[in-house]
Amino acid sequence: MGIEVELKAHVHDPEAVKARLPRPLRFEEKTDIYWRGQNESQPRFRTRYERNAHGGEDVLFTLKEKSQCDGIETNQEFEFTAPGGEWERVRRFVEKLGYQVAITKHKRGYASMIPVPGFVPAHAELLEVEPLGWFIEIEFVLEQAEAISRAKEALSQILGNLGVPETAIEPRAYNDMLREARSQATG
């Protein structure tokens, strides 16, 4: 149960960013379902089905306590996994508990670990989020809150090294952007 410090930014040239990511790159595909209780407007937790290029599959359950400043999130995460073959059973189980799908998100792209001298490595993902476009997500998972300011500095430096300007940082949650996109499409 670490502390996540992360950002996401719009990417206008995914091939250029992909070329700058350290190797090896791992293909990833994720489907997230955010669940809300009856009579609730905001999601309470997420289930994620993950598939990688090696055929591995997992279902991840996540509950986050979030805070945000200048587009950088600091989260306390509570997670556990189940085998990927249980995805449909997980969905039915959560529905039987009375939860409803608040929003579904699909992401596909590449992951890389970025070494940071004198610090923990960063996890980066270059992802296409349907229908929003391409994003770079960069995160540190920290054991101690004292390292948060160092992580924020490193995020900014990594973003620059990937050729992505800080003005591309997206402070809104994907869920909010997806709701807005769906509202525009139907309105």
Wavefront OBJ file of the C-alpha trace (Angstrom):
o trace
v 0.000 0.000 0.000
v 2.208 2.769 -1.341
v 1.612 6.407 -2.108
v 1.143 7.127 -5.804
v 2.347 10.406 -7.270
v 1.304 10.662 -10.884
v 0.384 12.846 -13.808
v -1.158 12.388 -17.206
v -0.658 14.574 -20.252
v -2.046 14.744 -23.766
v 0.285 13.395 -26.445
v 0.007 14.774 -29.971
v 2.806 12.662 -31.473
v 2.657 9.199 -29.869
v 5.359 7.750 -32.147
v 7.861 10.438 -31.060
v 7.125 9.801 -27.365
v 7.270 6.031 -27.897
v 10.735 6.411 -29.465
v 11.955 8.260 -26.337
v 10.685 5.723 -23.806
v 13.350 3.385 -22.364
v 13.300 -0.182 -23.601
v 11.933 -2.735 -23.137
v 8.413 -1.584 -23.928
v 5.544 -3.836 -22.858
v 2.217 -3.882 -24.661
v -0.768 -3.407 -22.332
v -4.513 -3.443 -22.755
v -6.887 -2.511 -19.922
v -10.624 -2.275 -19.461
v -11.738 -0.371 -16.379
v -15.216 -0.402 -14.906
v -15.966 2.222 -12.274
v -18.762 1.181 -9.933
v -21.194 3.355 -8.002
v -23.783 2.464 -5.442
v -27.470 2.902 -6.115
v -28.493 6.563 -5.717
v -24.825 7.657 -5.937
v -23.455 9.824 -8.736
v -19.730 9.244 -8.149
v -17.893 5.930 -8.489
v -16.723 4.207 -5.304
v -14.160 1.766 -6.735
v -12.752 0.287 -9.920
v -12.329 -3.180 -11.361
v -9.765 -3.593 -14.134
v -9.211 -6.380 -16.611
v -5.588 -6.326 -17.821
v -4.054 -8.228 -20.681
v -0.409 -8.024 -21.729
v 1.540 -9.077 -24.820
v 2.632 -12.321 -23.120
v -0.939 -13.515 -22.701
v -1.105 -12.732 -18.976
v -4.441 -11.647 -17.564
v -5.449 -10.201 -14.207
v -8.445 -8.576 -12.585
v -7.459 -5.731 -10.301
v -9.729 -4.236 -7.635
v -8.794 -0.648 -6.686
v -10.052 1.874 -4.170
v -8.231 5.238 -4.110
v -8.129 8.123 -1.685
v -7.195 10.987 -4.025
v -5.809 14.479 -3.775
v -4.600 16.715 -6.604
v -2.465 19.834 -7.011
v -1.436 21.411 -10.350
v -2.503 18.342 -12.321
v -0.402 15.978 -10.201
v -2.291 13.385 -8.182
v -1.199 11.970 -4.861
v -3.162 8.830 -4.022
v -3.351 6.249 -1.306
v -4.333 3.017 -3.038
v -5.939 -0.128 -1.709
v -5.667 -2.977 -4.232
v -5.885 -6.721 -4.675
v -5.983 -9.032 -7.689
v -7.879 -12.048 -8.981
v -7.091 -14.278 -11.970
v -8.059 -12.749 -15.324
v -10.294 -15.719 -16.108
v -12.618 -14.524 -13.319
v -13.524 -11.229 -15.070
v -17.136 -12.128 -15.894
v -17.705 -13.641 -12.429
v -16.287 -10.471 -10.840
v -18.691 -8.318 -12.859
v -21.697 -10.436 -11.872
v -20.584 -10.513 -8.221
v -20.295 -6.714 -8.026
v -23.679 -6.282 -9.729
v -25.270 -8.728 -7.266
v -23.907 -6.559 -4.443
v -26.084 -3.768 -5.841
v -23.420 -1.688 -7.591
v -24.017 -0.182 -11.014
v -21.585 0.684 -13.797
v -20.793 4.395 -13.583
v -18.415 4.450 -16.546
v -16.237 2.112 -18.603
v -12.801 3.021 -19.938
v -10.588 1.174 -22.422
v -6.832 1.846 -22.675
v -4.248 0.291 -24.969
v -0.566 1.106 -25.391
v 2.928 0.629 -24.044
v 4.552 0.619 -20.613
v 8.138 1.322 -19.631
v 10.202 1.810 -16.489
v 12.209 5.036 -16.396
v 15.302 5.080 -14.160
v 15.753 8.194 -12.021
v 19.272 8.558 -10.592
v 19.244 8.499 -6.787
v 15.512 7.811 -6.668
v 12.984 5.076 -7.358
v 12.188 4.366 -11.018
v 9.073 5.830 -12.604
v 6.457 3.756 -14.357
v 5.334 5.313 -17.649
v 2.494 4.312 -19.928
v 1.843 5.690 -23.411
v -1.842 4.930 -23.905
v -4.658 5.492 -26.321
v -7.812 6.096 -24.299
v -10.877 5.567 -26.464
v -12.287 8.019 -27.630
v -10.099 10.690 -25.991
v -6.822 10.143 -27.813
v -3.251 9.507 -26.661
v -1.836 10.236 -23.207
v 1.352 9.672 -21.282
v 0.877 8.616 -17.669
v 3.904 8.751 -15.382
v 3.837 7.615 -11.771
v 5.976 6.901 -8.776
v 4.918 4.547 -6.011
v 6.488 5.750 -2.778
v 6.819 4.247 0.658
v 7.214 7.565 2.502
v 5.363 10.871 2.164
v 8.666 12.751 2.561
v 9.569 11.758 -1.018
v 6.494 13.354 -2.619
v 8.164 16.687 -3.478
v 11.130 14.870 -5.080
v 8.694 12.757 -7.121
v 6.865 15.864 -8.363
v 10.152 17.392 -9.534
v 11.100 14.154 -11.304
v 7.703 13.963 -13.049
v 8.266 17.389 -14.571
v 11.771 16.474 -15.722
v 10.654 13.153 -17.255
v 7.805 14.849 -19.096
v 10.266 17.308 -20.629
v 12.672 14.502 -21.565
v 9.821 12.802 -23.440
v 9.185 15.995 -25.419
v 5.805 16.692 -23.841
v 5.240 20.280 -22.613
v 3.876 20.885 -19.123
v 0.957 22.718 -20.749
v -0.208 19.282 -21.980
v -0.792 18.067 -18.400
v -4.435 17.093 -18.002
v -5.788 17.753 -14.492
v -9.227 16.266 -15.192
v -9.964 12.639 -14.452
v -10.525 10.375 -17.440
v -14.021 9.696 -16.115
v -14.899 13.387 -16.314
v -13.493 13.667 -19.829
v -15.373 10.538 -20.938
v -18.651 11.855 -19.520
v -18.091 15.153 -21.326
v -17.261 13.403 -24.628
v -20.377 11.223 -24.367
v -22.528 14.218 -23.504
v -21.221 16.111 -26.559
v -21.786 13.082 -28.784
v -25.405 12.711 -27.712
v -26.201 16.391 -27.270
l 1 2 3 4 5 6 7 8 9 10 11 12 13 14 15 16 17 18 19 20 21 22 23 24 25 26 27 28 29 30 31 32 33 34 35 36 37 38 39 40 41 42 43 44 45 46 47 48 49 50 51 52 53 54 55 56 57 58 59 60 61 62 63 64 65 66 67 68 69 70 71 72 73 74 75 76 77 78 79 80 81 82 83 84 85 86 87 88 89 90 91 92 93 94 95 96 97 98 99 100 101 102 103 104 105 106 107 108 109 110 111 112 113 114 115 116 117 118 119 120 121 122 123 124 125 126 127 128 129 130 131 132 133 134 135 136 137 138 139 140 141 142 143 144 145 146 147 148 149 150 151 152 153 154 155 156 157 158 159 160 161 162 163 164 165 166 167 168 169 170 171 172 173 174 175 176 177 178 179 180 181 182 183 184 185 186 187
